[in-house]
Amino acid sequence: MPTPAAEIVQLINVFAIAFTAPTWRKASVLLFGAILTPGRCTVASVLRVMGVGEESRFEKYHRVFHRDRWEQRLTL
């Protein structure tokens, strides 16, 4: 799996407070992958770029958008 630069990780980790820990692990993979994905950015293409496209339980990444717990109205 590609590792983003420390500066990008630090910037994106600001959003971690909006997610539960398990959801943040999945959301951060999707977020980093979305930054790295050329062309059309689908969940499948993001997972391929991040090296987890062949994972047997890829549907858990789709759940981030409609079933996992996270606060959509974040107040900083």
N, C-alpha and C positions, 0 to 999 in steps of 0.2 A: 504494500500500500504506500503511495507517495506520502511524504511528510512535508507539510507546508513550512515556510519560514517562520521563525520564532515571532517575528513582528506581526504576521498575519494571525497566528494562533492567539497572541495576546489581544489583538483587536477583536477577534471573533468571540473569545471567551467572555466578553462583556455580556453576551446574550445567554450565557449558561444559567443565570438566575431565573430565567423564564421557564426552564424545563426541569423535570425530575432527572436524576442522574442517569438512569437507563435510557431515557428519551434523548438526553443531550448527547450521549455517545453515538446514537444513530443519527441525530440531527447534524452533528458536526461532520460526520462522514459525508452526509448529503450536501452540506454547505461547502465544504472543501472541494468535493467533487464537482459541484456546480461551477465553482470558480475555474476549475481546470478543464471542464468539458468543452470541446470545440463544437460548433454547430448547434443542432437541436438538443436542448437540455431536458432529457426525460430521466425518470428515476433509473431506468435500466441503463442508459448511457452513463449516468453519473456513477453507478455501481461498477460498471466495466472500467471506467477510468481509475477508480479507486482500488481496483483489483479484487473486488468482492462480487463480481458479476456471476460467478459460478457457485456462490454460497447456496447451500440447500434451503435456507430459510430467508430468502431475499424479501419475502412479503413483510417481514418485520419493519423494513425501511419504509414501505408504503404506509404503514400504520401511523408513522410520525405525523402525517397530514390529516388523519381523520379519526384516530382512536386513542393515541397516546396522550398523556397528560402534559399540558404546557399552558402557560398563561399568555393569551393572545393580546391582552391589553396591558403591556408592561409599562410601569411607571418608574422612571429613573430619578 
